[in-house]
Amino acid sequence: MKTSLAKVLIMFGFLMLSGCSANQLSQTEEMHSDRELAQLALDSGRPDSAISIYRKQLDLQPNDTELLLAIGAAYNQMSEFDLALHYLNQVHALMLSETNKSSLMFGQILRERGNAQQGLGNLEEAILDLQKAAKLLPKDAKALNSLGINYALFKDYPQARIAFTSALAHAPDNLEYRNNLALAWILDGQPQQGIDVLYSHYLRGSSTSKSRQNLALAFALKGDVDAAETIAKQDLTKAELENNLTYYQQLYQGQLQQELLSTEQVKQ
């Protein structure tokens, strides 16, 4: 009888242990499922929904590096750059303490932290992070595009174009990167190069409102105000178009005066 009772207790004990493992497994699966839902929310432009999931999981796993990176990236998507930087600094510190760092993940952290710094206007800190991120993630179009934006903010347009061109090499269909490349030519006083980047997509009907306005600006800088008007009016009200045309004419006149001054200085 005692033997039978012992067997029952042992069996019961194993059942209890198995039950604990099953509960733990269930919790892990649930957390994994929730993270998948959070990623779907991010992909569909609902970062606030993703953040609510991440915050609940952080209460249970405050030092989970993947989770901290995910919530930092989500706050970046919401343009809540101060909160993004808070979590990204946390995960950066945790990764520095690890002996075997994942270069992929470390690069992603630096990319997101650079984006947060950029959003806060800390351009010097941003460019350091983004340069490191681009080295660790040489095929990451997002990191390269962010680096290009940072160079452009420093008015280093040649370096910006190198970064945007590299981003397009890895994501050739991305209209945002193409638009950024064109703008880096236009702002550098080379509107025809900007037109060359954007015009074929405009003709195919695959342009965006932003790229059309930049294309109009490029034509205006070349003195072709009629072409600029034709393109710009697709997205503007009559009042907005009139304001833009006045601006285009002023911009072109200012450019002509600058070129005249440059010519006079050369003669002297």
N, C-alpha and C positions, 0 to 999 in steps of 0.2 A: 504493500500500500504506500509505504514511504517512497519506494522507488518510483511508483507511478506518479505520486505527487511531485517528486523531484523532476520527473520528465515533463510533467505539465508546466511546472514553474519555469523550467529551462525553455520549453517551447513558447511559453507566454512571454518570457524575457526576450527571446529572439523576435517574436512578433512585435513587441514594443519597439525594439531597435529598428526593425524593418519599417515600422510605422513612422518613426522619427526621420529615417532616411527618405521615405516617400514624401513627408511633409516638406523637408528641405528641398528635395527635387522639385516639388510642386511650386515652392516659393521662387526658386531659381528660374523655372520655366515661365512663371508669371512675370518676373522682372524682365526677362528677355523679351517676352511678348509685348510688354509695355514699352520697351525701348524701340521695338519695331513700329509700334503705333506712334511714338514720338517722332521717329524719322519720317513716317508718312505725313505727319502734321507739318514738319519742316518743309518737306518737298512740295506740299500743297500751299505753302505760304502762311501757315498758322503757327509761328514760333511760340506764341503765348501758350498754346495747348501743349506743345512739347515741353516747355519750361515747367509747367505744373506737374508733369510726370517726372521730370528729372529732379525737381526739388523734393518730391516725396521719396525718391530712391536715395537721394543724398543724405536724408535723415538716417537711413539704414547703413549706407556705405559712404561716409564722408570723405574717404581717401581713395575712392575709385577714380583712377586717372582718366579712363575713357568717359566716365560720367561727367567729370569736371570739364573736360574738353568739349563735350557735347553741349553742356549748358552755356559755356562761354561762347561757342559758335552760334547758339540760338539767340543769345542776347545781342550778339553782333548783328544778326539778321533783323532784330527789332530796333537797331540803332541805339540800344541801351549800352553804350560803350563803357561807361564807368563800371557797371555791373559785370560786363563781359571781362574787363580787365581784372576785376577782383578774383573771379574764378580761374582765369587763365594764369594769373600770377601764382595761385595756389598749386595748380597742376604743374607749372613750370618748376616750382621749388621741389615738388615731390619727384619729378623726373630727374632733376639734378642729383638727388640723393641715391638714385638707383645706379647700380654698377653696370648692368646690361641694358642700356637704353635702346629703345626702338627708334631708329633714325626716321622712319616714316611718321611715327606718332610725334616725335620731338619736332619734326618739321611742320606738322600740322598745328601744333601748339604755337610755334613761332609765327606761323602764317596768321592765325587767328589773333594772336596778341598784337602783331603788327597792324592788323586791320583795326583793332580797338584803339591802339595808340594813334593811328591815322585819323580815326573818327573824332578823337579828343583833341586833335591838333598838335599832338606831340610828334612832329614829323621826324626829328632826329632819332628818337627812340624807335619810331616805326620803321625807318629805313634800315636800321641795324638788324632788327628782327626779320624783316622781309628779305634782306640780302642773305641772311643765314638760312632762312626757309627755302629760298630758291636754290641754294647749293645742296641742301638735303633732299629737295623735291624738284629735281631739274625738269621733270615732265608734268609738273602740277601747274595747269593753266591758271588756276585761281591765284596761286602764289605769284606767278609771273605777272599777271594782270595787276595785282595789288602793288607789286614792286614798281611797275610802269607808272601807275597813278602817283606813287610817291615821288618818283623822279620828276614827273610832270609838275607836281606841286612845288618842287625846287627849281622849276624851269630848266631842268636838264633834259631837254626834248630828245636829243640823240640817244641817250641811254633809255629814255622812256620808250622810244620806238623799237629799240632792240628787245626790250622786255615784252612789249605788246606783240611784236612779230613772233617771238618765241611762244607766247600764249596761243596765238592763232595757229601755229604749227601743230599744237597738240589739241586744239579745239577749233578747227577751221570753219565750222558753221556758227560760231558764237558771234552774234551781231554786236554785242556790247564791246567785245575786244576789238572788233573791226572798227567800230565807231571811235574807240579810244585811240587807235593807231592813226586814224584820219585826223583827229583833233590834235594829236601831237605834231603832225605836219602843219596843220593850219595855224596853230599858235606859234609855230616857229617861223612864220612868214613864208610858207611854201604851200599856198592854197591848191595849186594844181596837183600836187602829190596827194593831198587830201581828197580831191575830186576823183583821182585815179583809184583810190581805195574804195570809195563809196558808190560811184556812179553806176557801175555795172549792176550792183545789187538793187539800186533804185529803179533801173530800167526793167529788171526782172520782177519788180513788185515785192521784193523781200526786205525793203528798208523799214525802219522804225521812225516814229515821230522825231525822236532825238537825232537820229542819223540824218533825216531830211533837213532838219534845221541847221545842222552842221554843214551839210552839203550846200544849202542856200548861203550860209555865211562864207563858204569857200568861193562860190561864184561871185558874191558881192565883193570880196577882197580882190578878185581879178577884174572888177569893173563891170561884170555882166549882171547888172541889177535886174534885167528882165528875166533871166534864167532863175535868179535868186527868188524873185517874186513868184514865178510859176511853181517852184518847189515849196516855198514857205507857206503859200496860201492854203495848201492842203490840210494843214493842221491848226491854222490860226483864224480867229475871228477878224472881221474887217478892221476893227480898231487896233488889234494886236498886229495885223499885217502892216497897217499904216505906220505904227510906231517902229516896227522892224525895218521898213523901207527907209525911214528917216535915219535910223541908226546905221543901216548899210551905207547910205550915201555919205554920212559923216565919217564913217570908218574908212571908206575908200578915199575921200578927200584928205583925211589925215595921213593915210598911207602915201598918197601922192606927194604931200608936203614933206614927209619924212624922206622919201626917195630923192626929192629935189635938194633938200638940205645935205643929204649924203653926197650927192653929185657935186654940189658947191664946195664941200669940204675937200673932196678929192682934187678939184681944180686948184684950190689954194695950196 
